[in-house]
Amino acid sequence: MRAPGIFSDGGMAEYMIVDDARHLVPIGDLDPVKNVSLTDAGLTPYRAVKSALPKLVPGSTAVVIGSGGLGHVAIQLLKALSATTVVVLDVGEAQLELARAVGADHTFLSNPDAIPAVKDLTRGLGATVVFDFVGIQPTADLSAKMVAAAGSVVVVGVASGAVPIGQTTVPLDVTGRAINWGSRTELMEVVELAKRGAINIHVERFSLDEAPAAYEKLHAGEIRGRAVIVP
């Protein structure tokens, strides 16, 4: 399936062609404007978190790099699905404020100083799992330097950063995954979590005419959560 608005035109329009009714998931009484982003902002972090759940036992630590459109949902999913301690890194205080509002246990600015801060929190061990929702090389470097032995790095951000997995680049037994999107079954599970109030996507609403301004705010890092264009 080629997703409308990603691989083909039609993501911002009054009507959109769906190639099969099977690709529609009912949302019940949920507000469609607030929850339209579940198909990405909910589904992608859900798959990322779900893949790491066996390691996120009580006493573990999960680091989320980037508390934006997907990251702020990942924080909520980690709190809803595990007993891990959630640490969030971002470049600005506004983003960290959102992270704390949705459940982060600890927050730090996303820079090299975060490495010893995470190590101090984990008694020198490092993070059990690092979720990189930015994906640039500086955040990849942070991931490699703060992940614990036998831990995991899960890259979600779509950029050119990479974590080299080798004997001298990361602690022993570290695994790496790159995740984007998920299955229909997982989307149904995400919708159920939203219905139960376990996750709540923060959105800023724009009209179709305001779409260029929304992109400008997104580029400037001024969107809190997700921008939603409403025709």
C-alpha positions in Angstrom: 0.0 0.0 0.0 1.3 3.5 -0.9 0.1 5.8 1.8 -1.8 8.9 0.6 0.1 12.1 1.5 3.4 10.3 1.8 4.0 8.4 -1.5 1.1 9.9 -3.4 -0.9 13.1 -3.4 -4.0 13.6 -1.3 -3.0 13.9 2.3 -4.4 17.4 2.6 -7.7 17.4 0.9 -11.4 17.3 1.7 -11.7 13.8 0.4 -9.2 11.0 -0.1 -9.3 7.7 -1.9 -8.6 4.6 0.2 -7.7 1.6 -2.0 -9.5 -0.9 0.3 -12.0 -0.7 3.1 -9.8 -3.0 5.1 -7.4 0.0 5.5 -10.0 1.9 7.5 -10.0 1.5 11.3 -13.1 2.8 13.2 -12.3 5.3 16.0 -15.8 5.3 17.6 -16.4 8.5 19.6 -12.9 9.8 19.4 -12.4 13.3 18.0 -11.1 12.8 14.5 -9.0 16.0 14.5 -7.3 15.1 17.8 -6.8 11.5 16.8 -6.1 11.6 13.1 -2.4 11.4 13.9 -2.8 8.0 15.6 -2.0 6.5 12.2 1.5 7.8 12.5 2.2 9.7 15.7 0.6 6.8 17.6 1.4 3.8 15.4 5.1 4.3 14.8 6.1 4.9 18.5 3.8 2.1 19.5 5.6 -0.4 17.3 8.9 1.0 18.6 8.0 0.7 22.2 6.2 -2.7 21.8 9.4 -4.1 20.2 11.4 -3.2 23.3 8.9 -4.2 26.0 10.8 -7.4 27.0 13.7 -5.3 28.2 11.6 -2.5 29.8 11.2 -4.3 33.1 10.9 -2.6 36.5 14.3 -1.0 37.3 15.1 -0.4 33.6 15.6 3.0 32.0 14.2 4.2 28.7 15.6 7.4 27.1 13.5 9.2 24.5 15.4 11.6 22.3 13.0 14.2 20.9 9.6 14.9 22.6 7.9 16.3 19.5 5.1 14.8 17.4 6.0 11.2 17.9 8.2 11.4 21.0 5.5 12.8 23.3 3.3 9.9 22.4 6.2 7.4 23.0 6.5 8.8 26.5 2.8 8.1 27.2 3.1 4.6 25.7 6.1 3.8 27.9 4.2 4.9 31.0 1.1 2.9 30.0 2.8 -0.3 28.9 5.8 -0.7 31.2 7.3 0.1 34.6 10.5 1.6 33.1 11.9 5.0 34.2 11.4 7.4 31.3 14.1 10.0 30.6 13.6 12.6 27.8 16.1 14.7 26.0 15.3 17.6 23.8 16.9 20.9 22.7 14.5 23.4 24.3 12.7 24.0 27.5 9.3 24.1 25.9 9.7 20.6 24.5 10.9 19.4 27.9 7.9 21.0 29.5 5.6 19.0 27.2 7.6 15.8 28.0 7.1 16.4 31.8 3.4 17.1 31.2 2.8 13.7 29.5 4.7 11.7 32.1 8.5 12.0 31.8 10.3 11.1 35.0 13.5 13.1 34.2 14.3 15.6 31.4 17.7 16.9 30.2 18.8 19.1 27.3 19.9 17.1 24.3 23.6 17.7 24.3 26.8 15.8 25.4 26.1 16.8 29.1 23.1 14.4 29.0 25.5 11.4 28.8 26.9 11.6 32.3 23.4 12.7 33.6 21.9 9.4 32.3 24.8 7.4 33.6 24.4 9.0 37.0 20.7 8.1 37.0 21.5 4.5 36.1 24.4 3.9 38.6 26.8 4.1 35.7 25.1 1.4 33.6 23.5 3.5 31.0 20.0 3.3 29.4 18.3 0.0 28.8 16.7 1.3 25.6 17.3 4.5 23.7 14.5 5.7 21.4 15.9 8.2 18.9 12.9 10.2 17.4 15.3 12.7 15.7 17.6 10.5 13.8 20.4 12.9 13.0 24.1 12.1 13.6 24.4 14.0 16.9 21.5 12.1 18.4 22.8 8.9 17.1 26.1 9.6 18.8 24.3 10.3 22.1 22.5 7.0 21.7 25.7 5.0 21.2 27.4 6.7 24.2 24.5 6.3 26.7 23.1 2.8 26.0 23.9 0.1 28.5 25.5 -3.3 27.8 22.9 -5.7 26.3 20.7 -2.6 25.7 18.9 -1.5 22.5 19.0 1.6 20.3 15.7 2.1 18.4 15.9 4.7 15.6 12.6 6.2 14.6 13.6 9.7 13.3 13.9 9.8 9.5 17.3 11.4 8.9 20.8 10.3 7.9 22.2 9.6 11.4 23.5 6.1 12.1 24.7 4.1 15.1 27.6 1.8 14.1 27.3 -1.5 15.9 30.7 -2.9 16.6 33.0 -4.3 19.2 34.5 -0.8 19.9 31.6 1.5 19.1 28.9 0.4 21.5 28.8 -1.8 24.7 28.7 -5.5 24.2 25.4 -7.2 23.2 23.8 -3.9 22.1 21.1 -4.4 19.4 19.9 -1.8 16.9 16.6 -1.4 15.1 15.1 1.1 12.6 11.3 1.4 12.8 8.7 3.3 10.8 4.9 2.8 10.8 3.3 -0.5 11.9 0.6 -3.1 11.1 -3.2 -2.7 10.9 -3.6 -4.8 14.0 -1.2 -2.5 15.9 -3.2 0.5 14.7 -6.3 -1.1 16.2 -4.4 -1.6 19.5 -3.3 2.1 19.4 -6.9 3.3 18.8 -8.0 1.1 21.8 -5.4 2.8 24.0 -6.7 6.2 22.9 -10.3 5.2 23.6 -9.2 4.2 27.2 -7.4 7.6 27.6 -4.0 6.0 27.9 -2.6 8.3 25.2 -3.5 11.8 24.2 -2.0 13.5 21.2 -1.3 17.2 21.6 -2.4 18.9 18.4 -2.3 22.4 16.9 -5.1 22.9 14.4 -4.7 24.8 11.2 -7.0 25.5 8.2 -6.0 24.4 4.7 -5.2 28.0 3.9 -2.9 28.1 6.9 -0.9 25.0 5.8 2.1 27.0 4.6 2.3 28.8 8.0 2.1 25.4 9.8 5.1 24.1 7.8 7.0 27.3 8.7 6.3 26.7 12.4 7.2 23.1 12.1 10.5 24.0 10.4 11.2 26.5 13.2 10.5 23.9 15.9 7.5 25.9 17.2 4.9 23.1 17.0 3.9 21.6 20.3 2.9 18.0 19.5 1.4 17.6 16.0 0.1 20.1 13.5 -3.3 19.0 12.0 -4.6 20.6 8.7 -8.4 20.7 8.7 -10.0 21.4 5.2 
